[in-house]
């Protein structure tokens, strides 16, 4: 289940990033940050299940930072 979520979030994130890069359109940048945060959260849960707590915590912090940047960019 988590591998499927990881694959879906990764494909959507890379697809959106490619679209933004090819069209030179940055209006979806905050959405891209939020999707990247979701991807990092799923990766963190997978690492936590493998008993790799240090890398899991790092991925959780990266996800939180990415969400913060995405939401901050949406507000301002």
N, CA, C and O of each residue as an XYZ file, in Angstrom:
304
protein
N       0.824     -1.195      0.000
C       0.000      0.000      0.000
C       0.870      1.263      0.000
O       0.631      2.199     -0.763
N       1.882      1.268      0.871
C       2.739      2.449      0.941
C       3.589      2.597     -0.312
O       3.854      3.715     -0.755
N       4.015      1.481     -0.881
C       4.805      1.551     -2.115
C       3.954      2.124     -3.248
O       4.459      2.870     -4.087
N       2.671      1.779     -3.275
C       1.779      2.325     -4.299
C       1.600      3.830     -4.110
O       1.618      4.586     -5.082
N       1.427      4.267     -2.862
C       1.313      5.702     -2.580
C       2.598      6.428     -2.957
O       2.559      7.519     -3.525
N       3.730      5.819     -2.639
C       5.014      6.423     -2.998
C       5.125      6.586     -4.506
O       5.556      7.631     -4.994
N       4.738      5.561     -5.236
C       4.807      5.612     -6.695
C       3.860      6.664     -7.268
O       4.234      7.411     -8.172
N       2.644      6.724     -6.750
C       1.659      7.702     -7.244
C       2.116      9.120     -6.971
O       2.109      9.957     -7.873
N       2.524      9.409     -5.713
C       2.974     10.755     -5.370
C       4.222     11.144     -6.155
O       4.365     12.294     -6.571
N       5.121     10.190     -6.355
C       6.345     10.486     -7.106
C       6.042     10.807     -8.561
O       6.597     11.757     -9.114
N       5.176     10.034     -9.180
C       4.838     10.274    -10.587
C       4.126     11.609    -10.760
O       4.419     12.358    -11.692
N       3.191     11.906     -9.862
C       2.469     13.185     -9.957
C       3.421     14.349     -9.723
O       3.340     15.360    -10.421
N       4.316     14.223     -8.757
C       5.271     15.297     -8.452
C       6.216     15.530     -9.623
O       6.434     16.672    -10.028
N       6.775     14.464    -10.166
C       7.697     14.614    -11.295
C       6.950     15.136    -12.525
O       7.480     15.965    -13.264
N       5.736     14.661    -12.746
C       4.950     15.159    -13.871
C       4.654     16.645    -13.769
O       4.776     17.377    -14.752
N       4.264     17.092    -12.578
C       3.994     18.516    -12.381
C       5.267     19.342    -12.530
O       5.239     20.431    -13.103
N       6.374     18.831    -12.019
C       7.652     19.548    -12.148
C       8.063     19.656    -13.618
O       8.534     20.707    -14.054
N       7.886     18.581    -14.377
C       8.209     18.631    -15.805
C       7.307     19.609    -16.549
O       7.772     20.355    -17.410
N       6.021     19.605    -16.217
C       5.096     20.549    -16.841
C       5.512     21.989    -16.555
O       5.525     22.833    -17.452
N       5.852     22.259    -15.295
C       6.259     23.618    -14.933
C       7.552     24.009    -15.628
O       7.715     25.160    -16.034
N       8.471     23.066    -15.768
C       9.745     23.366    -16.397
C       9.581     23.610    -17.902
O      10.212     24.507    -18.462
N       8.744     22.820    -18.540
C       8.579     22.948    -19.990
C       7.755     24.165    -20.390
O       7.984     24.743    -21.452
N       6.799     24.560    -19.552
C       5.951     25.704    -19.885
C       6.433     27.013    -19.260
O       5.865     28.073    -19.524
N       7.473     26.943    -18.437
C       7.998     28.123    -17.729
C       6.897     28.810    -16.919
O       6.793     30.036    -16.886
N       6.077     27.977    -16.267
C       4.954     28.464    -15.481
C       5.187     28.049    -14.032
O       5.329     26.862    -13.738
N       5.224     29.014    -13.138
C       5.492     28.691    -11.738
C       4.296     28.920    -10.821
O       4.469     29.089     -9.614
N       3.095     28.927    -11.374
C       1.934     29.174    -10.530
C       1.575     27.958     -9.675
O       0.833     28.097     -8.702
N       2.078     26.785    -10.009
C       1.801     25.575     -9.243
C       2.946     25.199     -8.304
O       3.012     24.061     -7.838
N       3.830     26.122     -8.026
C       5.003     25.816     -7.211
C       4.625     25.443     -5.785
O       5.246     24.555     -5.200
N       3.634     26.094     -5.219
C       3.224     25.746     -3.855
C       2.588     24.358     -3.820
O       2.791     23.610     -2.864
N       1.825     24.010     -4.846
C       1.262     22.663     -4.929
C       2.370     21.625     -5.071
O       2.285     20.538     -4.498
N       3.397     21.957     -5.828
C       4.532     21.061     -5.989
C       5.237     20.822     -4.658
O       5.636     19.695     -4.368
N       5.394     21.859     -3.851
C       6.012     21.705     -2.529
C       5.171     20.810     -1.618
O       5.712     19.986     -0.880
N       3.865     20.971     -1.672
C       2.991     20.144     -0.839
C       3.034     18.689     -1.290
O       3.076     17.787     -0.454
N       3.023     18.446     -2.599
C       3.133     17.080     -3.113
C       4.478     16.461     -2.757
O       4.554     15.278     -2.425
N       5.528     17.251     -2.826
C       6.848     16.753     -2.434
C       6.863     16.395     -0.952
O       7.481     15.405     -0.560
N       6.193     17.185     -0.135
C       6.084     16.870      1.286
C       5.332     15.575      1.530
O       5.713     14.795      2.403
N       4.268     15.333      0.773
C       3.539     14.074      0.900
C       4.409     12.888      0.507
O       4.370     11.836      1.146
N       5.190     13.068     -0.546
C       6.103     12.008     -0.966
C       7.127     11.718      0.125
O       7.402     10.557      0.428
N       7.687     12.763      0.712
C       8.669     12.576      1.776
C       8.035     11.941      3.019
O       8.688     11.163      3.715
N       6.786     12.263      3.297
C       6.098     11.657      4.436
C       5.935     10.153      4.230
O       6.191      9.370      5.144
N       5.512      9.750      3.041
C       5.356      8.326      2.748
C       6.711      7.619      2.823
O       6.812      6.519      3.367
N       7.747      8.252      2.279
C       9.081      7.664      2.369
C       9.538      7.537      3.829
O      10.192      6.561      4.196
N       9.194      8.519      4.647
C       9.530      8.460      6.064
C       8.830      7.318      6.781
O       9.429      6.656      7.629
N       7.573      7.083      6.450
C       6.844      5.970      7.066
C       7.450      4.639      6.637
O       7.566      3.718      7.445
N       7.833      4.536      5.379
C       8.474      3.308      4.894
C       9.796      3.076      5.625
O      10.092      1.952      6.031
N      10.581      4.121      5.793
C      11.848      3.996      6.516
C      11.614      3.660      7.985
O      12.386      2.904      8.574
N      10.567      4.207      8.579
C      10.244      3.919      9.979
C       9.905      2.438     10.146
O      10.304      1.808     11.126
N       9.164      1.888      9.179
C       8.816      0.471      9.240
C      10.041     -0.430      9.080
O      10.052     -1.560      9.567
N      11.064      0.070      8.402
C      12.305     -0.689      8.255
C      13.226     -0.507      9.460
O      14.362     -0.982      9.445
N      12.753      0.168     10.495
C      13.506      0.455     11.730
C      14.731      1.320     11.474
O      15.762      1.151     12.125
N      14.621      2.237     10.534
C      15.672      3.224     10.276
C      15.157      4.579     10.769
O      14.723      5.428      9.990
N      15.224      4.745     12.090
C      14.587      5.912     12.693
C      15.252      7.231     12.320
O      14.566      8.241     12.161
N      16.562      7.241     12.179
C      17.253      8.497     11.889
C      16.850      9.040     10.524
O      16.525     10.220     10.393
N      16.872      8.181      9.510
C      16.475      8.651      8.184
C      14.981      8.946      8.134
O      14.551      9.829      7.393
N      14.183      8.215      8.915
C      12.743      8.494      8.958
C      12.477      9.875      9.547
O      11.671     10.634      9.009
N      13.151     10.205     10.649
C      12.962     11.537     11.249
C      13.418     12.640     10.299
O      12.782     13.690     10.208
N      14.503     12.403      9.605
C      14.974     13.390      8.640
C      13.934     13.609      7.540
O      13.669     14.748      7.155
N      13.350     12.536      7.039
C      12.316     12.660      6.010
C      11.072     13.358      6.551
O      10.437     14.127      5.828
N      10.710     13.104      7.812
C       9.570     13.792      8.411
C       9.823     15.295      8.509
O       8.934     16.096      8.222
N      11.030     15.675      8.912
C      11.358     17.101      9.007
C      11.379     17.760      7.629
O      10.947     18.904      7.482
N      11.871     17.053      6.633
C      11.861     17.590      5.263
C      10.423     17.771      4.788
O      10.108     18.768      4.138
N       9.552     16.821      5.104
C       8.141     16.936      4.731
C       7.499     18.147      5.405
O       6.775     18.904      4.758
N       7.757     18.332      6.688
C       7.186     19.486      7.396
C       7.697     20.803      6.823
O       6.929     21.750      6.652
N       8.986     20.862      6.528
C       9.542     22.080      5.961
C       8.941     22.357      4.581
O       8.632     23.503      4.253
N       8.780     21.322      3.788
C       8.203     21.486      2.456
C       6.755     21.964      2.546
O       6.338     22.820      1.766
N       5.979     21.417      3.495
C       4.609     21.884      3.687
C       4.583     23.325      4.146
O       3.753     24.108      3.685
N       5.479     23.686      5.045
C       5.542     25.061      5.529
C       5.810     26.017      4.373
O       5.144     27.045      4.250
N       6.775     25.686      3.529
C       7.107     26.549      2.396
C       5.927     26.631      1.427
O       5.599     27.712      0.937
N       5.290     25.495      1.150
C       4.153     25.489      0.230
C       2.988     26.315      0.731
O       2.396     27.084     -0.026
N       2.653     26.161      2.005
C       1.526     26.913      2.577
C       1.878     28.384      2.698
O       1.032     29.243      2.449
N       3.120     28.689      3.079
C       3.542     30.080      3.183
C       3.479     30.772      1.819
O       3.082     31.932      1.711
N       3.881     30.034      0.785
C       3.828     30.616     -0.574
C       2.383     30.819     -1.030
O       2.090     31.769     -1.756
N       1.482     29.934     -0.608
C       0.066     30.102     -0.975
C      -0.532     31.338     -0.315
O      -1.322     32.060     -0.924
N      -0.144     31.575      0.946
C      -0.714     32.702      1.690
C      -0.174     34.031      1.181
O      -0.928     34.997      1.060
N       1.115     34.093      0.883
C       1.727     35.366      0.463
C       1.863     35.462     -1.011
O       2.358     36.467     -1.521
